[in-house]
């Protein structure tokens, strides 16, 4: 059954939706990228001057938990490169690291040792990664209105995004790869478009979790990329089988926490310990299942509710904004379900914003009000991690709200199975 797409009267829009529309369309004659660039410049100057002249680290006062050293996660990589050249296996032991940390990234990163990189290059390498990340953000959003620029500036200057920059975590490199996949999708060439899933596969070999994004190519109603994504999933399965010991080693040593973090089991664990003081004895797997089972049940209910707002045929189903939304949403939901993640992984929520903006500003789209609420909640999520201590983990309520909203929007935008099957069978 096809949903009739008619323009909603202004009176029918929610207050949030009307307010966001007014912001997003404000001053389209001025390129909002000026606001984003200006906000970033001011932010970095405020951080850099106290550090350079007085040795004061101001990051924590801005809600960003500082590491023992600047660019802490890039140093983990450069130290591992040094140790590998000395004959050590950095995934087992990395005495070159000042804090004795084994490499907590897949072995594929060790190919960088052939460039002669070592710890003396940490700052240069980190700044290179950061510039790539910020450049990809500007390319993702392109030219924007002044009002939209204010919202993007609010997102990129959030504690969660700056957490990723302060650590120079490899998530910003993976984010850059996903933006490249989205940019490839924008090209008119069918061959370049079909290569987009392979860029996501490259990200998956580097950090594993981007594999959650591969189903996105099944939802955009194009046969070539869908078949390429299935092939990429098969290649990743072989890769995961061949490197399973490395993946298990990384899982054991990867740092996890409850503060400045998100994950399905954080809130249930907090509720459990509120009433039971003893340590959980059921094991990590059981603990994760206790969180996932109700998550799956609730998600199924929300998904079905969202399906009621599915508009078919959906004219923008194959847009780059829709692909970016699927990639960001699936990666967030997958990582949320399977483990605790530091808030720097929320950088992938930036991928969801172009499509959310489009839904809000389209008066004919019934998903506009839900997208409006999601924008507010996502921006809140990017900022609220800075208050995870004072809020005593009640910030996780915002995380669960984000999960529910994204599941509802996926339900309201992912094509039906028969539609995907028809696309796969087309010539």
N, C-alpha and C positions, 0 to 999 in steps of 0.2 A: 504494500500500500504506500502510495507516494504522499508525502506531507506537502500541503500547500504552503508555498513560501510567499507570504504577503508582508508588506512593510508594516511594522508595528507602530501604532500611534504613539506620540511622545508620552501621552498620559499613561500608556500601558507599560512603559519602561520602569524598572526599579530605580530608586534614588541613587544607588551605587552605579548603576549602568549609565544613567544620565550624567552623573558627575564625571565618570571616566571618559565618556564620549566627549564632553566639553574639554577635558584636559588633553585627550589624544589628538583632537583636531585643532587645538589652539595654535595659531600663527604658523600655518603650513608654509608660509613664505620665507620663514627663517629656518635654516638647517639646524635641527636639534643636536647634531653631532658636536656643535660648538659648545653646548652646555655640558655634554658628556666629557669632552676633552678638557674643558675648564675645570670641572669638578674633580677629575682625576689629577690634574696638575696641582690644584690647591691641596688635595689630600696628600699627595706624595711630598709636597714641600713641607707641609705641617709635620709629617712623619720624619723627613730626612734632616731638617735643620736641627732639632734638639739632639738627634743621634750624632750628627757630624761634629757639632760644636761643643756639646756638653756631655755626650755619651749617655743621653737619656732615651730610653726605649718608651715611646708613647703609644705603641700599638695596643697594649692592654687597656689603656684608658679609652680607646676607641672600640673596645669590645673584641679585639683580636688577641687570642692567646699566643704569646710569642714562644718560639722554640729556644733551646739553649744557645743557638746561634742563628743569625740571619740566613735564610735559604737553607734551613735545616735538612729538608728532604732531598734537595739537589746534592747536598754534601754526602748524603748516604750513597748516592749513585757514583759521584766522582771518587769517593773512597773505595767503593767496590771495584771501580776500574783500575785503580792502583793495585789493589790486592790481587786482582785477576792476573795482571802482568807479572806479579811476584810468585805466581803459582798457586795461590789460594783459591778455593771455591767460595766466593763471597756469599752464596746462599747458605753456606754452612758456617763459615766464620769469616769475619772481615776485620782483622786487627788494625787495619789502616784507618778505620772510622774512629774519630776521637771518643765516641761513646760506646764503641765495641758493638755496633748494630750490624747484624747480617743484612745483606741486601734484601729489601722487602718488595722488590719488583721482579717480574719474570726475567729469565736469563737473556732474552732477546736484547735487553738494554746493554748488555756487555759488548755488543758489536761496536759501541762507541769508543772502546779502548783503542781501536785501530786509528782513531784520530789523534792519539797521543794525549788525551785529556787526563788530568789528575786534579787533586784538590785545589791546586793553585788557580784552576780555571772555574771554580765553583761559582763565583760572582758573575763572571762573564757568561757562563752557560745559563745560569738562572735568569739573568737579565734578558738573554736571547729568548728563553722560553716565555717570559712575561710579555715581551714585545710581540711575540707571535700570538699569544693569547689575546692581548688587547686589540691587536690588529684584526683578529678573527671576529671579535665582538663587533667592531665597526663594520666589517664586511657582512656579518650576519644581518644587522639591522638596516644597513644602507642609509640613504637620506631619510630623514624623519622630521616631523613637525617639532616646533619648540616645546610643546607640551609633552610629546612623547619622549623627547630628549631628557626632560626632567625626571620622568619615571625610570628611564634606563640609567641615568646617573645615580638615582637612588638605589637601583639594583647593584650596579657594579661597585659602588662605594660601600656596600653593606659589609658587615663583619665576616659573613660567610665567604664572600668572594675575596675579600682582602686576606682572609685566613689562608686561602690557596696561594695568593701572591706572596705573602710573608714567608711561607714555607717553601715557595717555588715547587710545589708538589707536582708530580707528573700528571695529575688530573688535568692541569691546564694544557698540557701537551695533547692529551687525548681529546679535550674539548676542541682544540684547534683542528685535529683530524676530523672530528665530526662536522665542524663547520665546512671544511673542505669537501666532505661528502655532500653537504647541502648545496654548496656552490656548484659542484659537479652536476647536481640535479637541475640547476637553473639553466644549464647550457642547452642549446637546441640539438646537440648531437646525441643520438640514441646510444652510441657506443660509450661516450663519456658518462651518460646517465646510468648505463648498466654497470659502469665501473664503481659507482658510488658505494654499493655494498662491500666491495673489496677494501675501500678505505676504512669502513667500519670494522672489517675483519682485521686490518692492520692494528687498529686501536685495541681490539680484543686480544691480540697476541701480546700487546704491551701491558695491558692492565686487566684482562680477563672479563670484567663486568660489562664492557661495551657490547658483548655478545647479546645482552638483553635487548639491544636496539635493532637487531637484524629483522625481527618480525615486522618492523615498520614498513619494510619494502613490500610486504604482502598486502598492506592496507592502502597503498597509493594507486592501485588499479592499473599497473603497467606490467605486462607479461615478462619482458626482458629482465628488468631489475628484480622482479619476484623470483624468477628462476635463478638469477645470480645470487640472491640472498640465500636460497636453499642450498646452493653449491657452497657458499661461504660457511653456512652452518655445518655442513658435512666436513669441510676442511678444518674448521675449528674443533670439531669433535675428535678428529685424528690428532690434531695438535695437543689438545687437552689430554688425550690418552697417552701420547708420547711423553708428555712433561708432567704427568700426574704427581710424581714425587716432588717436583719443584713447586707445583701449585699447593700441595699439602704443606710443604715447608713454609711457604709464604703465609698461608692461612694461620699457621701456628705462631709465627713471630710478628705478624701484622699488628700494630698497636690498635687497641680498641678501648673506648671509654664511654662514659655516660654524659659527661659534661661536654658541651660544644659538639654534640653527636646526634645522630638520628638512627633509628632502627626499630623494627617491629617489637623486639623483646624488651626495649628499655622501659617503656611505660608499664607493661604487665609486671616486670621485675620490681619496679618501684612500688607498685600497689601490693605485691606479694610481701615485700620487706616492711611495708607499713604495718602489716598485721602479724608477720612471722619474722622473728629476729634471727632464726637459724639460717645458715647458708644453704642454698639450694643444692640438693644431693642427687638430682635426677639426671645430671649430665647436660652438656651443651646442646646436643641434638634434641633431647626431650624438651629443654627450655625453649629452643627455637620452634619446635612443633606446637608447643602451648601457645605461642604467639601467632604462628602462621594459620592454624586451623580456624580460629575466630576471624582472622583477617580475610581468609578466603571466603568464608560464609558471608561476611558483611560486604565484601567486594562484589560477590555474585548478586546480592540484592541491589546494591547501588548500580551495578552494570545494567541490570534489567530495567531499572527505573530510567536510566539514561537512554536506553534504546528507544524509549517512547518519543524521544525528541530527535531521533535520527531522521535527517532529511535526505531522501534519495529521489532522483539522482542528485548527488552533491557535486556542484560544478567545480569546486575548488579542491576536490579530493586528492588531486595529484600535484598540488602546488608545493613549492619548496618550504613555505611556512608550515604546511601540514606535515611534511616529512620531518622537519625540525621538531615540531610538537610531539610527534610519535616517538622520535629518538629520545628526547629529553624525558618524556613521561615514562617510557618503558624502562630506561636506565634508572630513574629515580625509584620506581616501584620495585624493580628487581633487586636493587641494592638494599632498599628498605626491608624487603621480605627476608633476605638471606643473611643479614648480619648487621653489626653496629658499624657506622661510618662516621668519620669526622665531618663536620659541617662544610669543609672545603669541597666536598663532593656535590654540594648543592649548586656549584657553578653550572651544572647541567640544566638547572631550572631556567637559566637564561634562554635555552633553546625553545622553551614553551611560549615565551612572551610574544613573538611575532604573530603566531596564530591566535593567541588570546586577544591581542589588540584587534586583529581583523574581525573576529567574531563580535566583539563589543561594538565596533564602529559600523557593522553591517546591519541596517535596520530591518532587513528581511530575514535575518537568521534567528531562529528560536533559541539558539544556544547562547545568545548575547548576555543574558542576565547571569547565567551560570559562569560564563567566562569572566564577567566583571567581578563576581565574588572571588573567583580563583586568582585573579590578578592581585587583589587586596591581600589574600591569604598567602600567596607566594612571596610577595614583598615583605610581609610580616615574618614569614619563615626565614628569609634571608637575614633578617635583623635580630630575631628574638633569641638566637643562640647565644648572643652576648649576655643574656640574662638567665641562662640555664642554671647558674648557681643560685641566685636569689629566688628564682621561681621554683626551685626544688623539683625540676624535671616536668613541671606542668607545661613547659614549652612544648613537650611532646604532643600535647593535645592539638597544637597547631599543625604538627607533622601529620598526625592522623587525619585531620581535616583536609590537608592537602592531598593525602592519599585518596580520600573519598571523592573529592572534587575531580581529580584527574581520572579516576576510574569512571565516574559519571560522564565526563566529557569524552573519554575513549568510547564508552558505550554509545554515546550520541554521535560519534563520527566514524568509527571503524565500520567498513562495509560489511554487509551480511555475508555469511559463508557462501551462499549460492552466487553472490556477486563476485567474490574472489575466485571461486571455482570457474565461473564463466570466463573471467579474465585469463586464468591459467590455461584454459582450453582454446582460447582464441589464437588465430594464426597471425 
